[in-house]
Amino acid sequence: MIFSRGWLPGLTACLLSCSPLLTSASSSHKQQCKAIPGTPDWPSPASWKRLNESLAGRLLQPPPPGAVCHPGQPTYDAGECPNLLADWSKLDYHHTNPVSTYWNNWSNDTCLPYPGYPCSGQGYPLFVINATTARHVQLGVRFAKKHNIRLVVKNTGHDFIGRSSAPNSLSIWVHSLKDWKYHGEGFRPKRCKTTLPGTYLTAGSGSQMWDIYTRLDKMNQTIVGGGGKTVALGGYLTGGGHSLLSPYYGMAADHVVEIEAVTPLGEVITANSCQNQDIFWAILGGGGSTFAIPTLFTLKTHPTPSLSHLNILIITPLPNTSSIIFPLQAYITSQFPSLSTSGLSGYAFLLPPSTPFPLFPNITNGIGGFFMSCVVLQSSPSSFPQDILSLWDPVLSHINTTFPLSANNFTTLTIPTSYPSFLAYFAAHHDTTPAGTNILPGGRLLDAPALTRNLTALSETYSSLSRGPQPASSIIAAHLVSGPGVHTHPNRFKTSLLPSWRTSYLHVAIIGGIALTGVVFGESFPPLNETAKSEAYARVLGKDEIIKQLAPDTGAYMNEASPIEEKGWQQRLWGENYDRLKRIKRTVDPTDVFWCTPCVGNERWKQVGDRLCRV
């Protein structure tokens, strides 16, 4: 059935009477802007009814999720509101809702579940197709193309840069595409003459990491996958996909050998190295919601490794230690290229002076220093813990002889742990980032020269990044998620991933804070506060520019990069691949059925108010 949205008639009336964009009903009107309720090309109720019937009742008209907490809204429920408030910061709630995303600003804060805030559906899609087959996706694409409707794609809503939601749109919700087939004796891509050796998994694009890792673990296998339970294959693989296992095995996109997808023309195609090669290359790293909507991926699996894990913490609670902390951080990160080559990967956090840190709540004036959660793959069970401790021994020895740690009350803490499988590690260390806030991400890739060429410049960069209006905004994440496996992977030329991944080691990201509930990525700002939002944008741009001075020619990981389309954003996200990606976009989607930002080929359109119009 179509779920009723009680506020839709009022919204339509306002659009008819209030919007200056609706003054023209000429035949060229359709070419200038996407249709919205009240324009001549918006589908009639009968058209929506026929679409729903063709989908066997899978067309939804969901209310904004926060409406249950707002008296006067049709779905207001005083008994349910406390449950929603308790769940609003949890990822699991948002990925099971057809329109909600993890971060409020991507729906323009239009219906938060808090007292005193306004509530409307203005920031959300008007209709949602709950797709469970490629046919459902196909029908949705064809309908949007025929009626000139803005089309968006939502998977779980784990989208840092806001491509999963848009006003006045039709959304295709691919969360339920969870087909599964394990190939234990090789895989032969369609129309290819050769069977690829090894083990492979064919899974729907809505398949999530926890489910994949759990099912594959029963066969002693795993994939190069994401660090969060709710991350799904679709958005992860189209962005390239970095992983704790990437320095060993390569990027996630390097492992894809076949894709089933729905094109902007509404055709279901198979893409691999033997057919539809351009679109295969473009999807793997060129971004989601751009070239096609993937419905199935087939990717290589690996025997699940045993891992040696280490939490290493080097901190001081004393004030006025900037002269030591930033050179210390620069030295440690300068060792990351050699540590990666030796088999280390992990997630580090550079803590400037006076950073609150949840592991030490008794230190009320904050701390500064370095924290890292890192792993190496065990060569044998007996190799633990020396396999990982031995990598750090020369680094710690140099620190002890170079920095006056004892005089400045530094504390060094190392906690090694052994895990028999990747699933066992993941169960203990998966991402617990809180949802339900407003954030803007930012960051950049750093290669070996940026990390090793000039430690004074590196130290000064960390010092500059630490300055901010609040201490939490100055934390820097340094993800050691690239290395030999990424640099030399045999499929590195078969994806459209930003080429500088093949020479970089660190994905440096702006962090809003660290709490026991997880890491807060990006610069945060309060809702419905344009001044605070502008200030957050300025901070992201400023910090990105500081990092860029270290490595002006690298770029950023598109799935976690700043969404701000400043000058040169295309090269920042795709480098030398952008021109070819744009040509493919123009070929497969000449009328821009798919549009998002920041996405390949989006230069011909711009969101004006709540409507998408040609530039």
N, C-alpha and C positions, 0 to 999 in steps of 0.2 A: 504494500500500500504506500501511498504518498503521505508522509507525516505532515500534519498541518502546521503552519507557521502563522499564528494568529495576528502578528503585527504586519504581515506582508501587504494587505490592502492599504494600510496607512502609509507604508513606505512607498508604494507605487504612486499614491496620490501626491506625496511630496515630490517625487521625482518628476511627475508631470507638471507640477505647478511651481516648483522652486528652482530647478536646475537650469542655468543658462545654456547648458549643452543641448537641451532638448527643443530648441527653438526652430530647428530645421527638420523638415520631413522629406527633403528632396531625395532623388534617387542616388545622388552622390554621398548622402549622409552615411549610408552603410559602409562606404569605403573609408570614411574618415575616422569613425569610432566603432568600437564593439557595441553590440546591442545591449541595452539595459531595459528593465521594465518601463513601459511607457513609450518607447520608440517604435516606429512602424515595423521594424524587422524583428522585434522580440516575439518569440513563439506564443501562440495562443494556448489557452488552457487545454484545448483539444489536442494540440501537438504534444504537450507535455504528457498528457494522458496516454497517447499512443506510444510515446517513448517508454513510459513505465510498463505498459503492457508488453512491449517487445523485450523488456528486461525481466519479465516475470515478477514484477512488483519490487524491483530492487532500486527504484528511484526514491530517494529520501529528500525531505524538506526539513532538516533538523533545526530546532531552535538554538540560539546561542547557549552554550553550556552553563554560563553563569546566571541564566534567567531564573533558575530555581530559587535564587536568593533575593529576587526583586519583586516585591508586591506590585500587582498590576500586570505582571507578565503572565501569559496563559499557562506557562509551566511552573509558576511559583509554587513552592512546596516548603513550608516552614520546617517540616520534619526532615526533609532531605538536605536542606541547606547546610546544616552542620557537617554532614558527611562530605559534601562537596568541598567545603572550606578545608577539611582535614586532608582531602585528596588533591587539592589544587597544586601543591608543590611536588606531587609524585608523578613520575614519568608514566607509570602504568595507567593512570586515569586518562591522560591526554591521548595516548595511542589507541585507546579503545573507543574514543569519541570520533564521530565522522568529520567534524570540522575543527576541533580544538588542536592547537599546536602547543609545543612545550613552552614557548615564550610569548608573553602577552602582546608585545609591540607589533608582532606580525599580523595580528587582527585589529590593530589600531586601538587597543584598550577599549573596544566598544561595548563590552559587557563583562566586566570583572565581577566576581561574586561577593563584593564587599559593600557594606552599607555606605550610602552617600554617593556612590558612583553611578553614572548613567548606564542604561542597558538598552542596546538595540542590536539587531543583526547586521548592521551596516558594514562591519569589517569582515564578515564571513561569506562564504559561497551561498548562493540562493538555493541551489539544488546539488545533490550528491548522488553519484552512482556507486552503490556498494558492489564493486566488481568481484566476482569469484571465478570468472573465466576470461580468456582473451576476447571472446565474443562480446561480453559486456563492455569491455574497453573499446572495442571496435565501434559498437553502436553509439557510445558516448562521443567519440571523436567525430564520427560522421554527422551526428546531430549538431555539435558545436560548429563544425565547418559549414554546414548547410545554413544555419541561422545566424552566423557571424557572432557567436557568443564567446566571451572570454573563457578559456579552459585552463584549469589548474589540476595538478596531480598531488594527492596526499597519500603518503604511506603511513608511517607512524607519527609524523609530526616532529621527528628529531631532525630539525632543519634550522641551522644556526643563521641562515641568511634570508629566510622569508619567502621561499618559493612555493610553499605548500598551501597557501591561503590567499584569497583575493576577493574584494567586494564585487557584487553583481556578476558572479561567475558560476559556471557549472564545474563541479569538482568530480574527478574520478578517483575514488578511494580504493587503492590497490592492496590495502592491508590484509585482505582475505585471500590473496593469491598465494597459496601455500602448497602447491604441488611438490611432490618429492619422489625422486628415484635415484638410487645409488648404483653406480656402475663399477663393479669390482674387478672387471677384467678388460679395462680399456674402454675407449669411446671413439666412435667414428662419426664426425660431424656430417650433417646432411650434404650431399653432393660432393663430398670429399672422397678420395680414393684410398686414403690411408687411415688405419685405425691407430689412434693415439695410445701409447702404452700408459699404464698406471691406473689410478683409481679416480673417479669423477663423481660429482654430484649435480643432478639437475633439480633445481628448486625454484619455486615461485618467487617473484620479486618482493612479495610481502613477508617472506620467511625471515624470522628474527634470529639474532646471534645466539641467544640462550637455547632456543629450540634446536638450531643447527648443531651447536657444539655438543648438546646432550645426546642427540640421536647418533651423530657420527662417533661419539666416544664409545658407544656400544660395539663399534667395529674397529676400535683403536685408531680412529682417524680424526682429523680436524681440518679446518681451512684457515687460510690467512683471512682473518675477519676483524670486526670492530671490537672496541673495548667496552661497549655498553650493551646490556641485555636487550634493550628495545631497538637497537639499530637494525634496520632491515636491509636486505640485499639491494633493492632498487636504487635508492639514493646513494648508498655507500659505494657501490661498484661504478655507478656513472660518474662519481667524483674521483675515482681512482682508488681510494681506500687504503689508508695507512694502518699499520698494525704493529703490535709488539713483536710479531713474527716476521715483519717485512725485512729487517736487516739480514735475516737468514734466507728467506724464500722469495722475496720480491713484493711488490705492491699487489693488492687484491685483484686489481684489474688485469694484471699480468697472467692470472690463472684462468681467465674466462676463455673458453674455446667455442662457445656458441650462445646465441641470444635469440629468443622469440620476442617479437615486438610488434606494436601497432603503430603504423606510420601516420603522419599528418593527413594522408589521403584516406585513412581508415582501412588500410590493408594490413593483414596479419602476415608478417614475413619471418623468415629465418635468416639470420646474419652470422657469418663465420668467415674463415679465411678463404672459403671457396665460393661464396655467393654474398652479394650485398656487402662487399668488403669495405666500402667507404663508410656506410652507416655503422658497421661493426666497429671500425676504428674510432669513429666520432663518439659513439655512446660511451666507450670505455675511457673516461677521463674528460669528455667534453661537457658533461653535466646533464642532469635530469631535466625533464619537461622542456626539451629543446628539439631533439631530432626524432624521437619516437618514445613510446611508453613501453619499456621492457616488461614482459609478463613472465618469462622464464630465463634463467641463466644456467648454463652448464659450466662448471669450473672444477679445476683439479683439486684433489684433497691430498693430505700428507699424513703419514703415520704420526700419531699424537706424541709429542716429545715429553720427556720428564724435564722439569725445570728447577734450577737453583735460583732462589729469590733472595734479594737483600734489600732491606730498608737501611739506608745510610743517612745519618743526620750529623751535620757539623754546624753548631750554632753558638751564639754568645748572647747572654741576656743584658750585657752592659751597654749603656748609651755611648754615643760618640765614637763608634767603631767603623765609620764609613771608610776610613783610610785602609782598613784591613778587609772588610767584608767584600767589597767589589773586586779588588785584586784577587781575593780568594776564589770568588765565583768565576772570574775570568780564567784563572789557572785551571780549575776543575773542568770547565766546559771546553777549554783548549785541548784537553785529553780525550774528548769524546770521539774524534775520528779514529784514534788508535784503539780506544776501548771498543768501539763498534767493530773494527777490523778483527779484534780478538774475540768477538762473540757477544758483547754486551748490548742490551737494548733496555729501554725503560723510560720512565717519566720523572723528570727532575723539576724542582721548584726553587727559584732564586728568591730568597727572602731578604728584603732590605731591612735596615734597622727599624726597630719598633713595630715589627709585624706580629699581630696576634696569631698564635699557633695553637690549635686545639690539643695537640699532644702534651703541651705544657701549660695548662690553664693557671697554674700557680704563679707563672711569670707574668705579672700584671702589666709591666711596662713594655712587654713585647720582646722579640728576639730578632736576630738577623743571621743570615748564613745560607745553608744549602741543605736541601732534602731531596732524596731520590729513591724511588721504588724501581728496582732493576732486576733483570734476569739474565741467565745464560742457559743454553740447552745442555743438559747433562750428557756427557759421553758414556757414563755408566753410573749406577747407584752409588758406587764407592767414591765417585769424584766429588760428591758434596761433603762439606761446604767449601773445600779448598779451591774448587774450580772458579768460584766467583770471588772469594776473598783474595785469591792471589792476583786477580786483575786490579784490585784496589790497593794492594800493599805498596807498590811504588808511588802511587798518587798520594796516599796518606803519609808515607815516609817523607816525600818532598814537602808536603804541607807542614809536617812537624819540624823540619829543619829550616824552613823558609819563613813561616809566619809565627809571630810570638804568641802562640795560642795560650800557653799557660799563663802568660802575663795578662792576657785579656779574658781569661776565664772561658775559653772555648770548651764545648762538650762534643765529643765524637761518639756516636752510638751506631753500632752495626748489629742488625738482627737477621741472621740467615735462616731460611726456611726451605724445605724441599717439597716439591709437588710431583706426584707420580704421572700426571697428565696435564694437558693444557686446560681441560675442563676443571680439574681440581684447582688449578691456579685461578682461573677465571671466576669460579664460584666465590673465592675469597677476595678478589681484587677488581671486580667489574666496576665500571663507572657508576657513581651514585649522584651525578650532577642533579641538583634540585631544579624543578620546573616552576612555572607560574610566576616568572619575573620578567622584567624588561632588560634585554641585554643587546650589546653590539659587539661582535667578535672582532678580532684583529690579529695580525701576526705575519710571519715571513719565514722562508726557508733560509738556513745558513749552511754554506759549504765549508770545506776545510780551510781555505784561505781566510775566510771571515773569522774563523775560530782560532787560527794559529798564527796569522801573519803579524798581528800587532796587539799584544795583550793589554797595553796601555789604552788603546782605543776601545778594546772590548770592555775593559773595566769602566771606562768613562761612559760607554753606552749603557751599561747596567745601572750606573749611577744616575744618568739622565732619565732612564725609564722609571726609576724608583720615585721620582718626584711627582706628586699628585695631591689633589685636595684631601684625599683620605688614604691612610696607609695601605688599606686592602687593595686599592686600585693599582698599587705599584708592584705587586707580585708578578713574576714572569715565569711561565711554564716553558720548559725546554724539553721537548719530546724527542728522545733519541730513537726514531722510528725509521730511519733510512740507513743504508750501509751497503756492504758488498752485494747482498742479494738483490737490492734495488738497482744498483749501479750496473750490474752485469747480467741481469736476467735476459735469457734468449728472446723473450717476447717484448723487450723494451721498445722496439720500433713498431709494434702492432697495436699500440694504444695512443690516444691523443693526450695523455697525461702531460702536465707541465714538464717540459724537458729537464728543468733544473733539479727535479727530484733525482735524476740519475747521477748527480754530482754532490748533492747536499747530504747532510747528516741530521741536522736539527730542524724540527718544526717548532719555531718559537711562537708562543701564543700569549696574548694579554689575558690576565686572570683577575677576576674581581675579588676573589677571596678564597680561603680554605676553611672549611668547617668540618665537624665530625660527620655531617650529612653528605659531604662531597665537595668538589671543586666548583666554584662559580666562574664560568668562562665569560670573558668579555667585560666591557664596561657596562655597569648597570645604571639605571636611572628610574625615578619614580614615574608612575603612569600619569598620562594626561597633563604633562608638564613640558611644554615646548621648550622652555628655557633650559631645563635640565637635559632634555633630549639633545638639543643643539650643543650643549657643553660636552655631553658624552661623545657625540660625533667628532667634535674638535679634539677630544683626548685621543680617540682612536686614530684619527688622521695624524695627529702629532706623534704618537708612539710608533705608528707604522713608518713614518718618515725617519725617526731616529734609528729604527732597526735597519731600514733600507740603506743607510749610510755605510753599514758594514758589508752589505751584499747587494749593490744596486742592480745587479743583473739576474738575480735568482727569481723571485716572485713569491707567491703564496699558495697554500693549499686551498683550493676553491671551496670545499665544503665547510671550512672553518675560517675563511678569510673575511676581511672587512667587506660588507655589502655596499660600501659607498663607491659610486661610479665616478671617482676622480679621474683626472687625465691619465691615460695609459692603463686603465684597469684591465683592458683586454689582454695586454702583454703581461701584466702582473699575474693573471690567473692561468694563461695558456701559452705565453711566450711565442716562439716562432710557429707554433701550431695554429695560432688563431686564424690566419688568413685561409688556410685550407679548411678549417672548421666552418668558417663563415661561408665559403663557397658551397660546402656540403649542405649547410642549413638552407641556403637560397635554392638549392636544387630540390631537396626533399620536402621543403615547406615554403613554397614561394609566396603563399598568402598569410604566413605567420599564424597558423592555427595554434601553435604552441608559442607562448611568450612568457618570459619571466625575467627577473633581474636579481643579480647581475648574471646574464646568460648570453651565450653566443648569438650574435646576429640580432640583438634586441634594439638596435639603434633606430629603427623606423617607427617605434611606438614609445609612448610615454603615458604614465598614469596621471590623469588630470582630475583632481578630486577623487571620486570613487569610480572613474571611468577610464578605460584604456583607449587612447586616441593616437592617430598618426602624428608624427612630428611634422 
